[in-house]
Amino acid sequence: MKCAAAFAVLAVLSAGCAQTQAAGGTTYVAPADAGGDVALATDTGAGTSDVAITVGNLPPGPVLELKANKDYMGGALEVIQTAHVQLDITEFETTAISDYLAIIVGALKAAQARGVNVRVLMDDEIANNALVVADLKAAGINAKLDGTKAVRTHVKLIRSEQGFVLGSTNWSQSSLFYNNETNFLVRDAVANTAIAGYFQALWDKPTAMKKVVTSADPNVALYGDGGFKGVVQPLIQAAKTRILLCTYAMNVDDSDVKSLLADVAAAVKRGVSVRVVLDQSSGDFGDPALNVDAGTYLKNLGAAVRNDPDTVITHAKFIVIDDTVVLGSNNWGHGGFVSYHEAGVKTKFAAAVTAVVAYFEKLWLTGTAI
């Protein structure tokens, strides 16, 4: 079973997580093994030392930086522990407190204690989210559940006044320890203002769908609820050389998905190389038939398709079309395309595109052709 190895990783990491007191506040220590290697059956996740991130300014870096797999922890802590004014967080799923989640929660409490205004919004359909919200509220943090079954809050965002992390990683044991996950750390003032407005709209009225108003900057353009198809479809229709797709779940019975896949089929016919990596274990909420059907459907369109190894959950969600990456929280289905709260990034930023392509190639090499 895929989860079995996750508990082995948990046992190894438990010895490496710590919390220490430093002058001027608390330093939360993340295991140095939180690297971005693609998870494999033989990956133990073991580390040899700890790396501390202390309160200051968000470290300088590129406008977009890929934070894949366990690298998410470093990006999350950078944003949380360098916040001086504001932290806005939305998460779909948590599980029982584990080492990494305890570090994140502790860092949020430390931010609140040093005067940062911390707000946390979580989906109310995940039972453990209520426990995390209660724990945060007890520490004085303004935390709440979305309070609606009408709209799933599936977006995963950590934002301060200096930057934000956005992508696929939940605060579940599997996501934080074990899965293949993709996120961007974004250092862009215009995008940060836009995503702040998106969060505020979610916070004020979680029952309504929210758009993201952002610039046409080719380096960092954002999409919000219901925005993925409108961003991706014209790119697929104009594709000239390659389409690289990775998704956790694809429902080929959905009309919007079929519409995009018709454009993929047309791209194949005009000579575009199309390669797809699918998670083979779970589809959406434990339905493996979704991705089995999707794999067959894509193969019949002429795409090359591989399943991830049975020993890992590939929860990453991105597509590369020629020199553009679209990366976010949504799966390929009605929820991700139409009815859930979802957000992501479209970019032509060369370093980010190169990093995502390299990540895809690692997934491809470890996959099995269908």
Secondary structure, DSSP 8 states (H G I E B T S, - for coil): -HHHHHHHHHHHHHTT-EEEEETTEEEEEEETT-------TT-----S-EEEE-SSS-----SEEE--TTHHHHHHHHHHHT-SSEEEEEES-B-S--HHHHHHHHHHHHHHHTT-EEEEEE-TTSHHHHHHHHHHHHTT-EEEE---SSS-B---EEEESS-EEEES--BSHHHHHTSB--EEEE--HHHHHHHHHHHHHHHH-TTS---------SS-EEE-TT-HHHHHHHHHHT--SEEEEEES-B-TTSHHHHHHHHHHHHHHHTT-EEEEEE-SS-BTTTBTHHHHHHHHHHHHHT-EEEE--TTS-B---EEEETTEEEEES--BSHIIIIISB--EEEE--HHHHHHHHHHHHHHHHH-EE-
